[in-house]
Amino acid sequence: MGLMRRRRPVARLAGAAAVGGMAYHAGKRRSEQDMYNEQASAAYDATQQAPQYAPQPQYAPQPQYVPPPPAPAAATDVDELSRLAKLHEAGVLTDAEFSAAKAKVLNL
């Protein structure tokens, strides 16, 4: 009989285990990296969304009605007080009537 070379199953098993282990860890690392990339992509997309602006009105806002300022009352008050003082000096108005009329003019 001829010489047959004996195979070494242990060496073959160890080689296959080494290749299988490397493939397992590479796959595991790949899945971790994919998960990290998805999270980073979601965070980036959240910062890149277009801002939401309030809708613009179709028409320009109308100015509100503002009543005209009152006429300067100082001049008319002075004239009225002068007239009352003359009436008081002339004796037409008593002291009490003059004081009441003056308070009415000055809004007291």
C-alpha positions in Angstrom: 0.0 0.0 0.0 1.0 3.5 -0.6 1.6 6.0 1.9 -1.3 8.1 2.6 -0.9 11.4 4.1 -2.8 11.9 7.3 -5.0 15.0 7.5 -5.0 17.1 10.5 -8.6 17.9 11.4 -7.6 20.0 14.5 -5.6 22.5 12.4 -8.4 22.8 9.9 -10.9 23.3 12.7 -8.7 26.0 14.3 -8.3 27.8 11.0 -12.0 27.8 10.3 -12.7 29.0 13.8 -10.3 31.9 13.4 -11.9 33.0 10.1 -15.4 32.6 11.6 -14.5 34.6 14.7 -13.1 37.5 12.6 -16.3 37.5 10.5 -18.5 37.5 13.6 -16.6 40.5 15.1 -16.6 42.3 11.8 -20.3 41.9 11.4 -20.9 43.0 15.0 -18.7 46.1 14.5 -20.6 46.9 11.2 -24.0 46.8 12.9 -22.8 49.1 15.7 -21.4 51.5 13.2 -24.7 51.4 11.2 -26.7 52.2 14.4 -24.3 55.1 15.2 -24.6 56.5 11.6 -28.4 56.3 11.8 -28.4 58.3 15.1 -26.0 60.9 13.7 -28.1 61.2 10.5 -31.3 61.7 12.5 -29.7 64.4 14.7 -28.3 66.2 11.6 -31.7 66.1 9.8 -33.4 67.5 12.9 -31.1 70.6 12.7 -31.6 71.0 9.0 -35.4 71.3 8.9 -36.8 74.5 7.4 -38.0 76.9 10.0 -41.7 77.2 10.4 -42.8 80.8 9.8 -46.1 82.3 10.8 -48.4 82.8 7.8 -48.2 86.4 6.5 -51.4 88.4 6.4 -52.8 89.1 2.9 -53.4 92.8 3.5 -51.2 95.3 5.2 -52.6 96.2 8.7 -54.8 99.2 8.7 -53.7 102.1 10.9 -55.9 102.5 14.0 -58.0 105.6 14.4 -56.4 108.1 16.8 -58.7 110.9 17.8 -57.2 114.4 17.4 -55.5 115.9 20.4 -57.8 118.2 22.4 -57.5 121.9 21.8 -55.1 123.6 24.1 -57.3 124.4 27.0 -54.8 126.6 28.8 -55.7 129.7 26.8 -59.4 129.3 27.3 -59.0 128.5 31.0 -56.9 131.7 31.5 -59.6 133.7 29.6 -62.4 132.1 31.7 -60.5 132.7 35.0 -59.9 136.4 34.0 -63.6 136.8 33.3 -64.5 135.2 36.6 -62.0 137.4 38.5 -63.4 140.6 36.9 -67.0 139.5 37.9 -65.7 138.8 41.5 -64.0 142.2 41.7 -67.1 143.9 40.4 -69.1 142.2 43.2 -71.3 140.1 40.9 -69.9 136.9 42.3 -69.5 136.1 46.0 -66.4 134.4 47.4 -68.1 131.0 47.5 -69.5 131.4 43.9 -66.1 132.5 42.6 -64.3 129.5 44.3 -66.9 127.1 42.9 -66.6 128.5 39.4 -62.8 128.5 39.6 -62.8 124.8 40.7 -65.1 123.9 37.8 -62.9 125.6 35.3 -59.8 123.9 36.6 -61.5 120.5 36.9 -60.8 120.3 40.6 
